[in-house]
Amino acid sequence: MNTDSTEAQTLDLRGLKCPLPILRTKKALAQLESGSVLTVWATDPGAPDDFAAFCKHTGHTLMESSLHDEVFTLVIRHK
């Protein structure tokens, strides 16, 4: 994953079940600078609630949570 904060980062977590999407997202965010945006693709049905709670707990901002063709797109801004 490229950590240049000027580029959008994408993390493909389709097929992974809880808690792996959150753990991998936490690891990816640790490599990014403050203000960076990470887009996550996930198929775990609990992903929207899990990511909302994760962002609330960690101070990151969940900018988008949407579902299209059974894939959740979650856009997170690093605190």
RACORQUI-V130720 format. One record per run of one state. SS is the DSSP state (2 for helix, 1 for strand, 0 for the rest). FROM is the first residue (numbers start at 1). TO is the last residue. Records with the same first field share a line. If there is no record, write none. Layout:
SS=FROM-TO / FROM-TO
This chain:
0=1-8 / 14-19 / 31-36 / 43-46 / 59-60 / 69-70 / 78-79
1=9-13 / 37-42 / 61-68 / 71-77
2=20-30 / 47-58
